[in-house]
Amino acid sequence: MALALCDLTTRLMVASDAPTMAAAIAETAHHVAGAAYAQLGLPSDVGHALVLYHGPDLDQRAQMEWPVVPLDLQTPVARVMATGKPVAFQSAIELVDHYPVIQAASDASGYESLVVVPLLDPLRQDRCAGTLSFAWVERDRATDRTIGVMTDLAARCALALAGVNQSAADSRGTEQERRAALALQQSLLSSLLVDHPLLTYASRYIPSVDELVVGGDWYDAIPLPDGRVAIAVGDVAGHGFDAALAMGQIRHDLEALAAHHRRPDDLLKVLDRLIEERDGPMTTAAVAYVDPEQLEVAHVLAGHPPPMLVQDGAARLLDQSRGLPLGTTLGGRSWPAATTTTVKPGDTLVLYTDGLIERRSEEISSGFERLRETVQTAAVAELNALCDHVVGSMLDGHEPHDDVALLAVRFAVA
């Protein structure tokens, strides 16, 4: 399923129109959720309505019933557009009972279970940019897992749509593009950190003051099925909206792949290949699998600055397992094995991008040493206070000329 999701992301990113997107979604819907039918709904250019784009397998009679849905009509898609919340039905009887106006379309299709989720605009999370619908011939397929898969698919589709719309706006290299890139960047980073009883998180993102740089830094925290958490910080080469869009694509791929690979080096091998196959931008990353029960951290670096571990009041770099950046056509051929480090309750792991440590006319080793000393002076501080101290001290009142992303993770004290 993970590779199917990653493949869909690639197909969506190169799609130039809604019918092409709908066809790709319909194929993936069957692979990842067993759905017999998929539908993409996008706002009409004129009028308060939703245009429906179907996969190729929908019965023609059902397609003719609803080519366009007025948003003031009581239908599932109109409901989702109005509320921004998913709706789910376990049988056609339940569906028609709630929405009698779609009786004829339901009868013509022969489908039973239905789920509709919103496409939330990544540039404006309070705006619903469309809908994604799946249907099954069987009853009781509208499960929480299905809704979760569809929400993931909808996020990928919304990201691709944002790219199509931005391309149509033709505002490359302008302040408008910078604002769009920054809005996309911040929306993608705003809700990535997960709750965990044995870990606490804090993060910071400081955009560059240079309008030609903002867009490519990211961080993520992904819960794994075995109780571990995959954490990552990375930097996509390039700038502006294209870099932010590529960042979102890579981050989605990372989330889909993490649960299917027990080691971070195996994960990056696959991610590296995907980026190369789609001719994506070079990307650096630091990825760690954190085990809060066994008190272990397994990490690997793809051309990225090493994490900082704070233990017993002292800070040190975890600079083993250094590999090449992702997407260089070389990374998968000699990928280093992940290094496992034993940690203690109360230890803190700090991941960051190079904008935090690099200064013009200064050796990179000096930046690492400044960071080590800065982190060490705030080793016992509350995690948000530590992040504020690190950012404030490292930037020293100067606005950065490169994006800065920072992610701190602390192991709970028993």
Secondary structure as the mmCIF struct_conf table of DSSP 4:
data_model
#
loop_
_struct_conf.conf_type_id
_struct_conf.id
_struct_conf.beg_label_comp_id
_struct_conf.beg_label_asym_id
_struct_conf.beg_label_seq_id
_struct_conf.end_label_comp_id
_struct_conf.end_label_asym_id
_struct_conf.end_label_seq_id
HELX_RH_AL_P HELX_RH_AL_P1 ALA A 2 VAL A 14
BEND BEND1 ASP A 17 ASP A 17
HELX_RH_AL_P HELX_RH_AL_P2 ALA A 18 ALA A 33
BEND BEND2 ALA A 36 ALA A 36
STRN STRN1 TYR A 37 PRO A 43
BEND BEND3 ASP A 45 HIS A 48
STRN STRN2 ALA A 49 HIS A 54
TURN_TY1_P TURN_TY1_P1 PRO A 56 ASP A 57
BEND BEND4 LEU A 58 LEU A 58
HELX_RH_AL_P HELX_RH_AL_P3 GLN A 60 GLU A 65
BEND BEND5 PRO A 67 PRO A 67
STRN STRN3 VAL A 68 PRO A 70
TURN_TY1_P TURN_TY1_P2 LEU A 71 ASP A 72
BEND BEND6 LEU A 73 LEU A 73
HELX_RH_AL_P HELX_RH_AL_P4 PRO A 76 THR A 83
STRN STRN4 VAL A 87 PHE A 89
BEND BEND7 GLN A 90 SER A 91
HELX_RH_AL_P HELX_RH_AL_P5 ALA A 92 HIS A 98
HELX_RH_3T_P HELX_RH_3T_P1 PRO A 100 ILE A 102
HELX_RH_AL_P HELX_RH_AL_P6 GLN A 103 SER A 109
STRN STRN5 SER A 113 LEU A 120
TURN_TY1_P TURN_TY1_P3 PRO A 122 LEU A 123
TURN_TY1_P TURN_TY1_P4 GLN A 125 ASP A 126
BEND BEND8 ARG A 127 ARG A 127
STRN STRN6 CYS A 128 TRP A 136
BEND BEND9 VAL A 137 ASP A 140
HELX_RH_AL_P HELX_RH_AL_P7 ASP A 144 ALA A 169
TURN_TY1_P TURN_TY1_P5 ASP A 170 ASP A 170
TURN_TY1_P TURN_TY1_P6 ARG A 172 GLY A 173
BEND BEND10 THR A 174 THR A 174
HELX_RH_AL_P HELX_RH_AL_P8 GLU A 175 LEU A 189
TURN_TY1_P TURN_TY1_P7 SER A 190 SER A 191
STRN STRN7 HIS A 196 HIS A 196
TURN_TY1_P TURN_TY1_P8 PRO A 197 LEU A 198
STRN STRN8 LEU A 199 ILE A 206
BEND BEND11 VAL A 209 ASP A 210
TURN_TY1_P TURN_TY1_P9 GLU A 211 GLY A 215
STRN STRN9 ASP A 217 PRO A 223
TURN_TY1_P TURN_TY1_P10 PRO A 225 ASP A 226
BEND BEND12 GLY A 227 GLY A 227
STRN STRN10 VAL A 229 VAL A 236
BEND BEND13 ALA A 237 GLY A 238
HELX_RH_AL_P HELX_RH_AL_P9 GLY A 240 ALA A 258
TURN_TY1_P TURN_TY1_P11 ALA A 259 HIS A 260
BEND BEND14 ARG A 262 ARG A 263
HELX_RH_AL_P HELX_RH_AL_P10 PRO A 264 GLU A 277
TURN_TY1_P TURN_TY1_P12 ARG A 278 ASP A 279
HELX_LH_PP_P HELX_LH_PP_P1 GLY A 280 MET A 282
STRN STRN11 THR A 283 ASP A 291
TURN_TY1_P TURN_TY1_P13 PRO A 292 LEU A 295
STRN STRN12 GLU A 296 ALA A 302
BEND BEND15 GLY A 303 HIS A 304
HELX_LH_PP_P HELX_LH_PP_P2 PRO A 305 PRO A 307
STRN STRN13 MET A 308 GLN A 311
TURN_TY1_P TURN_TY1_P14 ASP A 312 GLY A 313
STRN STRN14 ALA A 314 LEU A 317
BEND BEND16 SER A 321 SER A 321
STRN STRN15 ARG A 322 GLY A 323
HELX_LH_PP_P HELX_LH_PP_P3 LEU A 324 PRO A 325
STRN STRN16 LEU A 326 LEU A 326
TURN_TY1_P TURN_TY1_P15 GLY A 327 GLY A 327
BEND BEND17 THR A 328 LEU A 330
HELX_RH_3T_P HELX_RH_3T_P2 GLY A 331 ARG A 333
BEND BEND18 SER A 334 SER A 334
HELX_LH_PP_P HELX_LH_PP_P4 TRP A 335 ALA A 338
STRN STRN17 THR A 339 THR A 342
TURN_TY1_P TURN_TY1_P16 PRO A 345 GLY A 346
STRN STRN18 THR A 348 TYR A 352
HELX_RH_3T_P HELX_RH_3T_P3 ASP A 354 LEU A 356
TURN_TY1_P TURN_TY1_P17 ILE A 357 ILE A 357
TURN_TY1_P TURN_TY1_P18 ARG A 360 SER A 361
BEND BEND19 GLU A 362 GLU A 362
HELX_RH_AL_P HELX_RH_AL_P11 ILE A 364 THR A 377
TURN_TY1_P TURN_TY1_P19 ALA A 378 VAL A 380
BEND BEND20 ALA A 381 ALA A 381
HELX_RH_AL_P HELX_RH_AL_P12 LEU A 383 LEU A 395
TURN_TY1_P TURN_TY1_P20 ASP A 396 GLY A 397
HELX_LH_PP_P HELX_LH_PP_P5 HIS A 398 PRO A 400
BEND BEND21 HIS A 401 ASP A 402
STRN STRN19 VAL A 404 PHE A 411
HELX_LH_PP_P HELX_LH_PP_P6 ALA A 412 VAL A 413
#
